[in-house]
Amino acid sequence: MMFLVALLLAGWTGSFAGFPGPAWSTGWAVSPKASWGFEHMSTIADPGVPSGTALAVTYGKGSSAHSCTDCPSTGGGEFYTLFTDPAFRTATTLELSYQLKFPTTWDWGRAGKLPGLFGGEIDQASGGHHGNAWSTRYMWRGTKGEVYFYSPTDSGYGKDLGLGKWTFAADGKWHTIRQRVDRAAQAITVWYDGKQVFTTKVTGISKIPFSGIFFSTFFGGHESSWGPKKKVTSYFGDFTVTAP
C-alpha cells in the first residue's frame, strides 16, 4: 500500500508513506484551506517508526511563520485534516499521539510550534484570530514544552499552558507526545514518552466539536528573531487518534 491508514475499533492511524500524493491526502482527509510549506516537507525511510516512513521538515536559518516579512529564509509548514468518522466529530474526548524526533544538531531558536487537535472552523484559532474554534498545538520554548491553546473565550495570541512541565529532547531518538482533550470536562492532559506530565482545565471548548488535526510546525512567532541560527530538520512519525 502507498500509505498506512487504518480504521481501528476506536481509532485512526496515519503514516507518511505516499506523502504528499493524492492517496495520502485522501487518507488523511487534508483540507485544501490554509495550507503552506509543503516544499519544506519530504519523507525518509526510518525503521524507528512502525510504518517505516517518517516526515522530515526543514526550517531555514532565521525562518519563522509564512507571514514573516523580515526572515532571510523560509521553513516549516501547516495543514489541517478533517475527521471523516462521525464518531470523532461527536466525541466528547479524543486523544492525539505521534512520534517526534529532534537531532542532536537541532537549534531551538526562541520557540516554535508543533501539531495538535482543533475544533470548529479552520484558521479561526491561530495567528491571533479567535473565532468559532479552538486548538491545542504544542510549543517548544527552548527545551521547555507547553500547550499553546486557543479558544473563543481568550484574546490576543495563544495562551501558554504548562510551560516547563516537560522538556523536549534533541537526542536523535524518537519520542512520543500524546494529548487528551476532554470537551465535556474542558480539560487537556499531556503525556510524554508514556508519562503523564501535565493536566489542566480550560474554557470555550465544550460546545465546539472536534474537527481534525492541526499539523503546524515552524519557528515563531512571526519574525526572524524566533528562528534558528542555521538550517535544521525535525522528524515526525505515525499519528494516531483514538476515542478512549
BALO-413751 format. One record per atom (N, C-alpha, C, O): residue in one letter; x, y, z. Coordinates in steps of 0.1 Angstrom, whole numbers, plus 5000, padded with zeros to 4 digits. Example, Ala and Ser with C-alpha at 12.3 -4.5 7.8 and 13.67 -1.06 7.14 Angstrom:
% BALO-413751
A513249435078;A512349555078;A513249675078;A514249675085;S512849785071;S513749895071;S512950005079;S513450115080;
END
This chain:
% BALO-413751
M500849885000;M500050005000;M500950125000;M502050125006;M500450234994;M501250354993;M501250435006;M502150515009;F500250405015;F500250475027;F499550375038;F498850285034;L499750405050;L499150325061;L498150415067;L498450515074;V496850385065;V495750445072;V494850335076;V494250275068;A494750315089;A493850205094;A492750265103;A493050335112;L491550225100;L490450255108;L490350145119;L489950035115;L490650175131;L490650075142;L489250075149;L488350155145;L489149995159;L487849985166;L487450125172;L486350165171;A488450195177;A488150325183;A489250425179;A489550515187;G489750415167;G490850505164;G491250505149;G490750425141;W492250595146;W492750605133;W494250625134;W494750685143;T494950565124;T496450575124;T496850615110;T496350555100;G497650715109;G498150755096;G499650775095;G500250835105;S500250725085;S501750735083;S501950845072;S501050905067;F503250855068;F503650955058;F504050885045;F504550955036;A503850755044;A504150685032;A503250745021;A502050755023;G503750775009;G503050834998;G502850984999;G502251044990;F503351045010;F503251195011;F503951264999;F505051214996;P503451364993;P502151434996;P501151394985;P500251474982;G501251274980;G500351234969;G498851224972;G498551244984;P498051204962;P496551204964;P496051094973;P495151124980;A496750974973;A496250874982;A496550904996;A495650895005;W497750964999;W498051005012;W497051125017;W496551115027;S496851215008;S496051335011;S494551285014;S493951345023;T494051195006;T492751145009;T492651065022;T491751085029;G493650985024;G493750905037;G493750995049;G493150955059;W494451105048;W494451195060;W493351295059;W493151375069;A492551305048;A491551405047;A492051545048;A491551625056;V493051575041;V493751705042;V492851815036;V492451795024;S492551915043;S491852035037;S492652115028;S493852135031;P492052165017;P492852255008;P493052395014;P493752475008;K492352425025;K492352555031;K493552575040;K494052485047;A494152695039;A495152745049;A496452655050;A497052645060;S496752595039;S497952505039;S499152585033;S498952665024;W500352565038;W501552625033;W502752535037;W502652465047;G503852555030;G505152495034;G505352355030;G506352295035;F504552295021;F504852155017;F506152145010;F506752035010;E506752255005;E508052244998;E509152225009;E510252185005;H508852235021;H509852215032;H509752075038;H510352045048;M508851995033;M508551865038;M508851755028;M508551765016;S509451645033;S509751525025;S509751405034;S509851415046;T509751285027;T509751165035;T511051095035;T511851115025;I511351025045;I512650945046;I512250805052;I511250795059;A513050705048;A512850575054;A513450575068;A514550625070;D512750525078;D513250525092;D512550405099;D511350415102;P513350305103;P512850195110;P512350225124;P511750135131;G512650345129;G512250375142;G510850405144;G510350415156;V510050415134;V508550435135;V507950305129;V508450245120;P506750275134;P506050145130;P505950135115;P506150025109;S505550235108;S505350235094;S506650225085;S506550195074;G507750265092;G508950275085;G509250395077;G510250405070;T508250495077;T508450615069;T508150735079;T507250745086;A509150835078;A508950955086;A508951075077;A509351075066;L508351185083;L508251315076;L509451405081;L509451425093;A510251445072;A511351545076;A510851685072;A510451705061;V510951775082;V510551915080;V511752005082;V512451995092;T512152085072;T513252175073;T512852315076;T511752355072;Y513752385083;Y513452525087;Y514752605084;Y515852565089;G514652705076;G515852775072;G516352865083;G515652895092;K517652905081;K518252995091;K517453125092;K517053185082;G517053155105;G516253275107;G514853275102;G514153375101;S514353155099;S512953135094;S511953145105;S512253125117;S510753175101;S509653185111;S508353155103;S508353075094;A507153205108;A505953175101;A505953235087;A506753315084;H505053185078;H505053225064;H504653375063;H504753435053;S504053435074;S503753575074;S504953665077;S504753785077;C506053605080;C507253685084;C507653775072;C507753725061;T507953895075;T508353995064;T509854025064;T510354085055;D510553985075;D511954015076;D512853895077;D514053905079;C512353775074;C513053655075;C513953635063;C513553655052;P515253585065;P516153565054;P515853435046;P516353425035;S515053345052;S514753225046;S513453175051;S512853235060;T512953065045;T511653005049;T511752875055;T512852815055;G510752815061;G510752685067;G509552655074;G508652735076;G509352525077;G508252475084;G507052465075;G507152485063;G505852445081;G504652445073;G503452405081;G503552375093;E502252415075;E500952385082;E500052315072;E500052345060;F499152235077;F497952185070;F496952135081;F497352095092;Y495752135077;Y494652085085;Y494051955079;Y493951945067;T493751865088;T492951745084;T491551755090;T491351815100;L490651695083;L489251695088;L488751555090;L488751465081;F488351525102;F487851385105;F486651355096;F485751425095;T486751235091;T485651185082;T484751085090;T483651055086;D485251035102;D484450945110;D483551035119;D483951115127;P482251015117;P481251105125;P481451085140;P481251175148;A481950965144;A482150935159;A483251025164;A483151065176;F484251065156;F485251155161;F484651295162;F484951365172;R483851335153;R483351475153;R482351495165;R482251605170;T481651395169;T480751405180;T481251355194;T480651365204;A482551315194;A483151265206;A483251375216;A483451495213;T483251345229;T483551435239;T485051435243;T485551535248;T485651325240;T487051315243;T487851245232;T487451135227;L488951295228;L489851235218;L491251245223;L491651345230;E492151155219;E493551165221;E494351165208;E493951085199;L495251245207;L496251255195;L497551215200;L498151275210;S498251125193;S499551085197;S500451075184;S499951035173;Y501651115185;Y502551105174;Y504051095178;Y504351125190;Q504851055169;Q506351035172;Q507051165167;Q506651225157;L508051195175;L508751325172;L510251305175;L510651235185;K511051355166;K512551345168;K513251465164;K513051525153;F514051515173;F514951635171;F516451575171;F516751515180;P517151605160;P518551555160;P519451635170;P519051735176;T520651575173;T521551635182;T522051765178;T522551845186;T521951795165;T522451925159;T521352035159;T521552135153;W520152005165;W519052095165;W519352225172;W520052225182;D518852335167;D518952465173;D517552505177;D516652515168;W517252535189;W515952565194;W515452705190;W514252725191;G516352795187;G515952925185;G515252985197;G515652945208;R514253075195;R513553125207;R512353035210;R512153005222;A511652985200;A510452895203;A509852855189;A510252905179;G508952755190;G508352705178;G507152625181;G506852585192;K506352595170;K505052525171;K505252375167;K506052335160;L504252295173;L504152155170;L502652125169;L501852185175;P502352015161;P500951985159;P500051955171;P500551905181;G498751975170;G497751935180;G496451915173;G496251915161;L495451905182;L494051895177;L493352025175;L493952125180;F492252035168;F491452155167;F490052125165;F489652015161;G489152225169;G487752215167;G487252335161;G487752445163;G486152325154;G485552445148;G486052475135;G486452385127;E486052605131;E486452655118;E487952665116;E488652705125;I488352625104;I489752635100;I490252775101;I489552865096;D491452805106;D492052935106;D491453035115;D491653155113;Q490652985124;Q490053075134;Q490553055148;Q489953105158;A491652985149;A492252955162;A493752955160;A494452855165;S494353055154;S495753065153;S496053205148;S495253275143;G497353245149;G497753375143;G497153495149;G497053595143;G496653485162;G495953595168;G494453605165;G493853695169;H493953505157;H492553505153;H491753415163;H492053295164;H490753465169;H489853395178;H488453395173;H487753495176;G488053295166;G486753285161;G485953165167;G486153145179;N485153105159;N484352985164;N485252865164;N484852765156;A486352855171;A487252745170;A488152745182;A488252845190;W488852635184;W489852615194;W490952525189;W490752455179;S492152535194;S493252445190;S494252425202;S494352505211;T494852305201;T495752265212;T497152225207;T497652115210;R497752305199;R499052285194;R500052285206;R499752335217;Y501252235204;Y502352245214;Y503252365209;Y503252405198;M504052405219;M505252485216;M506452435223;M506352385234;W507652455217;W508852445225;W509352585227;W509252675218;R509752615239;R510452745243;R511752705249;R511852675261;G512852705240;G514052635244;G513652495244;G512952445236;T514152415254;T513652275255;T512352265263;T511852155263;K511852365269;K510652355277;K509452345268;K509252415258;G508552245271;G507352225264;G506152295270;G506152325282;E505052315262;E503852375267;E502752345257;E503052305245;V501452355261;V500352355252;V500052505249;V499952585257;Y499952535236;Y499652665231;Y498252675227;Y497852625216;F497452725236;F495952705235;F495252825230;F495452935234;Y494352805220;Y493352905215;Y491952855218;Y491652745217;S491152955222;S489652925223;S488953065221;S489553165222;P487653055219;P486853185217;P486853265230;P486553385229;T487153205241;T487053285254;T488353355257;T488353435267;D489353335249;D490653405251;D490753515240;D490053525231;S491753605242;S492053705233;S493553715230;S494353645237;G493953795220;G495353805217;G495853685210;G495053615203;Y497153645212;Y497653525206;Y497353415215;Y496553425225;G497953295213;G497553175221;G497953195236;G498753275240;K497353105244;K497553105258;K498652995262;K498452885257;D499653035269;D500652935273;D500252855285;D499952905296;L500152725283;L499652635294;L500752535297;L501252455289;G501152525310;G502052425315;G503552435310;G504252335309;L503952565308;L505352585303;L506352515313;L506352545325;G507152435308;G508252365316;G507852245323;G508652185331;K506552195322;K506152075329;K506751955323;K506851845329;W507251965311;W508151865305;W509151935296;W509052045292;T510151855292;T511151915283;T511351825270;T511251695271;F511451885259;F511751815247;F513251775246;F514051855250;A513551665240;A514951625239;A515451625225;A514851585215;A516651685223;A517351695210;A518451585211;A519651625212;D518051455210;D519051355212;D519051255200;D519751145201;G518351285189;G518351195178;G517551075180;G517750975172;K516751075190;K515850955193;K514450985191;K514051105193;W513650885188;W512150905187;W511550925201;W511850845210;H510651015202;H509851035215;H508351045211;H508051085200;T507551005220;T506051005218;T505451115226;T505651125238;I504651205219;I503851305226;I502451275224;I501951245213;R501651285235;R500251245234;R499351355242;R499751385253;Q498251395236;Q497351485243;Q495951425243;Q495551365233;R495251445254;R493851415256;R493151545257;R493351625266;V492151565249;V491251685250;V489851625254;V489251555246;D489451665266;D488051625271;D487251755270;D487351845279;R486351755260;R485551875258;R484451885269;R484151995274;A483951775274;A482951775284;A483451835297;A482851915304;A484651795301;A485251835314;A486051965311;A486552025321;Q486252005298;Q487052115294;Q488452105301;Q488952185308;A489151985297;A490451955303;A491351905292;A490951845283;I492651945294;I493751895285;I494751825293;I495151875303;T495151705289;T496151625296;T497251585286;T496951555274;V498551595290;V499651565281;V500551455287;V500751445299;W500951355278;W501951255282;W503151275273;W502951295261;Y504351255278;Y505551255271;Y506251125274;Y506651095285;D506451045263;D507050905265;D506350825275;D506950755283;G505050835274;G504150745283;G503950795297;G503150735304;K504550905301;K504450955314;K503551085314;K503851175306;Q502551085322;Q501651205323;Q502451315329;Q503051305340;V502551425322;V503351545326;V502551665329;V503151765335;F501351675325;F500551795326;F499051775324;F498651695316;T498251835332;T496851845330;T496251975335;T496752025345;T495252025329;T494752155333;T493252165328;T492852095318;K492552255334;K491252295329;K491352415320;K492152505322;V490352425310;V490352535301;V488952575299;V488052525305;T488652675291;T487352725288;T487152735273;T488052755265;G485852735269;G485552765255;G485452655245;G485252675233;I485652525250;I485652415240;I484552325241;I484352235233;S483652335251;S482652235254;S481652225243;S481052115240;K481352335236;K480252335226;K480752335212;K479952355202;I482052325210;I482652325197;I483252185194;I484152145200;P482652115185;P483051975182;P484451965176;P485052065171;F485051845178;F486351825171;F486251835156;F485251795150;S487251885150;S487351895135;S488351805129;S488151745119;G489551805135;G490651735130;G492051765136;G492051805147;I493051735129;I494451755133;I494951885127;I494751905115;F495551965135;F496152095130;F497652065130;F498352085140;F498152025118;F499651995117;F500252135115;F500152195104;S501052175124;S501652305124;S503052305130;S503152265142;T504052345123;T505352345128;T506152455121;T506352455109;F506652545129;F507552655124;F508152725136;F507652705148;F509152805134;F509752885145;F508953015146;F508653075136;G508553045158;G507853175160;G506553155167;G506253055172;G505853275168;G506253405163;G506153425148;G505953335140;H506453555144;H506253605131;H507453685126;H507253775117;E508653675132;E509753755128;E511053675129;E511053565136;S512053715123;S513353645122;S513953615135;S514753515136;S513753695145;S514353675158;S513953545165;S514653495174;W512853485160;W512453355166;W513253235160;W513253125166;G513853255148;G514353145141;G515653085145;G516353145154;P516052975140;P517352915143;P518552985137;P518353065127;K519752965142;K520953035136;K521552955125;K522452995118;K520852845121;K521352765110;K520152685105;K519152675112;K520252625093;K519152535088;K519052415096;K520152345099;V517852375100;V517652255109;V516552165103;V515752215095;T516452045108;T515351955104;T514851875116;T515551835124;S513551865116;S512851785126;S512151675119;S511951675107;Y511751575127;Y511151455121;Y509851415128;Y509751415140;F508851365121;F507551325126;F507251185121;F507451155110;G506751105131;G506350965127;G504850955129;G504051045131;D504350825128;D502950785127;D502150865137;D502450875149;F500950915132;F499950985140;F498850885143;F498450805135;T498250895155;T497150815159;T496150905166;T496450995173;V494850885163;V493750945170;V492850835176;V492450745168;T492550845188;T491750745195;T490650815203;T490750925208;A489550745205;A488450785214;A488450695226;A487750595226;P489150735236;P489250645248;P487950625255;P487950555265;
END
